[in-house]
Amino acid sequence: MTCMRVEVLLFASARDAVGETQLSLEVADGAVVASVVDLLLERHAALRPARPTLRFAVNEEFVHADHVLRDRDTLALLPPVSGG
């Protein structure tokens, strides 16, 4: 299996759940956003409640969960933000 490296940026409640602002993950070539999120959910159970409302951006562009990642992509997990 060939692997690639993906940087994950975590914001707001996702950052709080994981306890980090940024992670570097090694994933299989051809991984999609959903598979990276699933990996994070396995490692960080506190992130599970946020999953249904997370939005995703790859290299600063919004994408869907089926978006195919490339080596050295940056994936941002963006929970909804409230405030005024």
Rosetta constraint file for C-alpha pairs under 8 A:
AtomPair CA 1 CA 28 HARMONIC 6.77 0.50
AtomPair CA 1 CA 29 HARMONIC 7.81 0.50
AtomPair CA 2 CA 28 HARMONIC 5.99 0.50
AtomPair CA 2 CA 29 HARMONIC 5.74 0.50
AtomPair CA 3 CA 26 HARMONIC 6.27 0.50
AtomPair CA 3 CA 27 HARMONIC 5.40 0.50
AtomPair CA 3 CA 28 HARMONIC 4.40 0.50
AtomPair CA 3 CA 29 HARMONIC 5.08 0.50
AtomPair CA 4 CA 26 HARMONIC 5.57 0.50
AtomPair CA 4 CA 27 HARMONIC 5.53 0.50
AtomPair CA 4 CA 28 HARMONIC 6.11 0.50
AtomPair CA 4 CA 29 HARMONIC 5.68 0.50
AtomPair CA 4 CA 70 HARMONIC 7.29 0.50
AtomPair CA 4 CA 71 HARMONIC 4.82 0.50
AtomPair CA 4 CA 72 HARMONIC 7.15 0.50
AtomPair CA 5 CA 24 HARMONIC 6.80 0.50
AtomPair CA 5 CA 25 HARMONIC 5.62 0.50
AtomPair CA 5 CA 26 HARMONIC 4.56 0.50
AtomPair CA 5 CA 27 HARMONIC 6.33 0.50
AtomPair CA 5 CA 71 HARMONIC 5.39 0.50
AtomPair CA 5 CA 72 HARMONIC 5.36 0.50
AtomPair CA 5 CA 73 HARMONIC 7.62 0.50
AtomPair CA 6 CA 24 HARMONIC 5.84 0.50
AtomPair CA 6 CA 25 HARMONIC 5.32 0.50
AtomPair CA 6 CA 26 HARMONIC 6.38 0.50
AtomPair CA 6 CA 27 HARMONIC 7.28 0.50
AtomPair CA 6 CA 69 HARMONIC 7.96 0.50
AtomPair CA 6 CA 70 HARMONIC 7.73 0.50
AtomPair CA 6 CA 71 HARMONIC 6.23 0.50
AtomPair CA 6 CA 72 HARMONIC 5.04 0.50
AtomPair CA 6 CA 73 HARMONIC 5.29 0.50
AtomPair CA 6 CA 74 HARMONIC 5.96 0.50
AtomPair CA 6 CA 75 HARMONIC 7.10 0.50
AtomPair CA 7 CA 22 HARMONIC 7.04 0.50
AtomPair CA 7 CA 23 HARMONIC 5.81 0.50
AtomPair CA 7 CA 24 HARMONIC 4.53 0.50
AtomPair CA 7 CA 25 HARMONIC 6.31 0.50
AtomPair CA 7 CA 72 HARMONIC 6.70 0.50
AtomPair CA 7 CA 73 HARMONIC 6.36 0.50
AtomPair CA 7 CA 74 HARMONIC 4.69 0.50
AtomPair CA 7 CA 75 HARMONIC 6.11 0.50
AtomPair CA 8 CA 22 HARMONIC 5.53 0.50
AtomPair CA 8 CA 23 HARMONIC 5.07 0.50
AtomPair CA 8 CA 24 HARMONIC 6.16 0.50
AtomPair CA 8 CA 25 HARMONIC 7.44 0.50
AtomPair CA 8 CA 74 HARMONIC 5.80 0.50
AtomPair CA 8 CA 75 HARMONIC 4.77 0.50
AtomPair CA 8 CA 76 HARMONIC 5.67 0.50
AtomPair CA 8 CA 77 HARMONIC 7.37 0.50
AtomPair CA 9 CA 21 HARMONIC 5.89 0.50
AtomPair CA 9 CA 22 HARMONIC 4.57 0.50
AtomPair CA 9 CA 23 HARMONIC 6.65 0.50
AtomPair CA 9 CA 74 HARMONIC 7.20 0.50
AtomPair CA 9 CA 75 HARMONIC 6.14 0.50
AtomPair CA 9 CA 76 HARMONIC 4.55 0.50
AtomPair CA 9 CA 77 HARMONIC 6.25 0.50
AtomPair CA 10 CA 14 HARMONIC 5.52 0.50
AtomPair CA 10 CA 15 HARMONIC 4.71 0.50
AtomPair CA 10 CA 20 HARMONIC 7.10 0.50
AtomPair CA 10 CA 21 HARMONIC 5.00 0.50
AtomPair CA 10 CA 22 HARMONIC 5.94 0.50
AtomPair CA 10 CA 76 HARMONIC 6.04 0.50
AtomPair CA 10 CA 77 HARMONIC 5.26 0.50
AtomPair CA 10 CA 78 HARMONIC 6.97 0.50
AtomPair CA 11 CA 15 HARMONIC 4.88 0.50
AtomPair CA 11 CA 16 HARMONIC 7.91 0.50
AtomPair CA 11 CA 21 HARMONIC 6.73 0.50
AtomPair CA 11 CA 76 HARMONIC 7.70 0.50
AtomPair CA 11 CA 77 HARMONIC 6.42 0.50
AtomPair CA 11 CA 78 HARMONIC 5.82 0.50
AtomPair CA 11 CA 79 HARMONIC 7.00 0.50
AtomPair CA 12 CA 16 HARMONIC 6.42 0.50
AtomPair CA 12 CA 78 HARMONIC 7.54 0.50
AtomPair CA 12 CA 79 HARMONIC 6.70 0.50
AtomPair CA 12 CA 81 HARMONIC 7.38 0.50
AtomPair CA 13 CA 17 HARMONIC 6.03 0.50
AtomPair CA 13 CA 50 HARMONIC 7.39 0.50
AtomPair CA 13 CA 79 HARMONIC 6.59 0.50
AtomPair CA 14 CA 18 HARMONIC 6.26 0.50
AtomPair CA 14 CA 47 HARMONIC 6.13 0.50
AtomPair CA 14 CA 50 HARMONIC 6.98 0.50
AtomPair CA 14 CA 77 HARMONIC 6.95 0.50
AtomPair CA 14 CA 78 HARMONIC 7.38 0.50
AtomPair CA 14 CA 79 HARMONIC 6.60 0.50
AtomPair CA 15 CA 19 HARMONIC 5.61 0.50
AtomPair CA 15 CA 20 HARMONIC 5.57 0.50
AtomPair CA 15 CA 21 HARMONIC 5.46 0.50
AtomPair CA 16 CA 20 HARMONIC 7.29 0.50
AtomPair CA 17 CA 44 HARMONIC 7.19 0.50
AtomPair CA 17 CA 46 HARMONIC 5.06 0.50
AtomPair CA 17 CA 47 HARMONIC 5.15 0.50
AtomPair CA 18 CA 44 HARMONIC 5.95 0.50
AtomPair CA 18 CA 46 HARMONIC 7.04 0.50
AtomPair CA 18 CA 47 HARMONIC 6.66 0.50
AtomPair CA 27 CA 31 HARMONIC 6.65 0.50
AtomPair CA 27 CA 36 HARMONIC 7.43 0.50
AtomPair CA 29 CA 69 HARMONIC 7.95 0.50
AtomPair CA 29 CA 70 HARMONIC 7.34 0.50
AtomPair CA 29 CA 71 HARMONIC 7.65 0.50
AtomPair CA 30 CA 68 HARMONIC 5.95 0.50
AtomPair CA 30 CA 69 HARMONIC 6.21 0.50
AtomPair CA 30 CA 70 HARMONIC 6.95 0.50
AtomPair CA 31 CA 35 HARMONIC 6.22 0.50
AtomPair CA 31 CA 36 HARMONIC 7.18 0.50
AtomPair CA 31 CA 68 HARMONIC 5.90 0.50
AtomPair CA 31 CA 69 HARMONIC 5.79 0.50
AtomPair CA 31 CA 70 HARMONIC 7.96 0.50
AtomPair CA 32 CA 36 HARMONIC 6.73 0.50
AtomPair CA 32 CA 65 HARMONIC 6.81 0.50
AtomPair CA 32 CA 66 HARMONIC 5.45 0.50
AtomPair CA 32 CA 67 HARMONIC 5.29 0.50
AtomPair CA 32 CA 68 HARMONIC 4.31 0.50
AtomPair CA 32 CA 69 HARMONIC 5.51 0.50
AtomPair CA 33 CA 37 HARMONIC 6.27 0.50
AtomPair CA 33 CA 56 HARMONIC 7.85 0.50
AtomPair CA 33 CA 64 HARMONIC 7.56 0.50
AtomPair CA 33 CA 65 HARMONIC 4.93 0.50
AtomPair CA 33 CA 66 HARMONIC 5.99 0.50
AtomPair CA 33 CA 67 HARMONIC 5.73 0.50
AtomPair CA 33 CA 68 HARMONIC 6.62 0.50
AtomPair CA 33 CA 69 HARMONIC 6.70 0.50
AtomPair CA 33 CA 75 HARMONIC 7.74 0.50
AtomPair CA 34 CA 38 HARMONIC 6.05 0.50
AtomPair CA 34 CA 65 HARMONIC 4.82 0.50
AtomPair CA 34 CA 66 HARMONIC 6.25 0.50
AtomPair CA 35 CA 39 HARMONIC 6.22 0.50
AtomPair CA 36 CA 40 HARMONIC 6.33 0.50
AtomPair CA 37 CA 41 HARMONIC 6.16 0.50
AtomPair CA 38 CA 42 HARMONIC 6.27 0.50
AtomPair CA 39 CA 43 HARMONIC 6.43 0.50
AtomPair CA 40 CA 44 HARMONIC 5.77 0.50
AtomPair CA 40 CA 47 HARMONIC 7.78 0.50
AtomPair CA 41 CA 45 HARMONIC 5.47 0.50
AtomPair CA 41 CA 46 HARMONIC 7.82 0.50
AtomPair CA 41 CA 47 HARMONIC 6.00 0.50
AtomPair CA 41 CA 48 HARMONIC 5.94 0.50
AtomPair CA 44 CA 48 HARMONIC 7.73 0.50
AtomPair CA 47 CA 51 HARMONIC 6.71 0.50
AtomPair CA 50 CA 54 HARMONIC 6.24 0.50
AtomPair CA 50 CA 79 HARMONIC 6.80 0.50
AtomPair CA 53 CA 79 HARMONIC 6.11 0.50
AtomPair CA 53 CA 80 HARMONIC 6.68 0.50
AtomPair CA 54 CA 77 HARMONIC 6.36 0.50
AtomPair CA 54 CA 78 HARMONIC 5.48 0.50
AtomPair CA 54 CA 79 HARMONIC 4.54 0.50
AtomPair CA 54 CA 80 HARMONIC 6.90 0.50
AtomPair CA 55 CA 62 HARMONIC 7.58 0.50
AtomPair CA 55 CA 63 HARMONIC 7.95 0.50
AtomPair CA 55 CA 64 HARMONIC 7.87 0.50
AtomPair CA 55 CA 77 HARMONIC 6.13 0.50
AtomPair CA 55 CA 78 HARMONIC 4.98 0.50
AtomPair CA 55 CA 79 HARMONIC 6.18 0.50
AtomPair CA 55 CA 80 HARMONIC 7.83 0.50
AtomPair CA 56 CA 62 HARMONIC 5.74 0.50
AtomPair CA 56 CA 63 HARMONIC 5.70 0.50
AtomPair CA 56 CA 64 HARMONIC 6.68 0.50
AtomPair CA 56 CA 65 HARMONIC 7.25 0.50
AtomPair CA 56 CA 75 HARMONIC 6.92 0.50
AtomPair CA 56 CA 76 HARMONIC 5.67 0.50
AtomPair CA 56 CA 77 HARMONIC 5.15 0.50
AtomPair CA 56 CA 78 HARMONIC 5.95 0.50
AtomPair CA 57 CA 61 HARMONIC 4.93 0.50
AtomPair CA 57 CA 62 HARMONIC 4.08 0.50
AtomPair CA 57 CA 63 HARMONIC 5.40 0.50
AtomPair CA 57 CA 75 HARMONIC 5.73 0.50
AtomPair CA 57 CA 76 HARMONIC 5.08 0.50
AtomPair CA 57 CA 77 HARMONIC 6.94 0.50
AtomPair CA 57 CA 78 HARMONIC 7.72 0.50
AtomPair CA 58 CA 62 HARMONIC 6.42 0.50
AtomPair CA 58 CA 63 HARMONIC 6.55 0.50
AtomPair CA 58 CA 73 HARMONIC 6.61 0.50
AtomPair CA 58 CA 74 HARMONIC 5.50 0.50
AtomPair CA 58 CA 75 HARMONIC 4.57 0.50
AtomPair CA 58 CA 76 HARMONIC 6.33 0.50
AtomPair CA 59 CA 73 HARMONIC 6.25 0.50
AtomPair CA 59 CA 74 HARMONIC 5.19 0.50
AtomPair CA 59 CA 75 HARMONIC 6.59 0.50
AtomPair CA 60 CA 74 HARMONIC 7.92 0.50
AtomPair CA 60 CA 76 HARMONIC 7.77 0.50
AtomPair CA 63 CA 67 HARMONIC 6.23 0.50
AtomPair CA 69 CA 73 HARMONIC 6.48 0.50
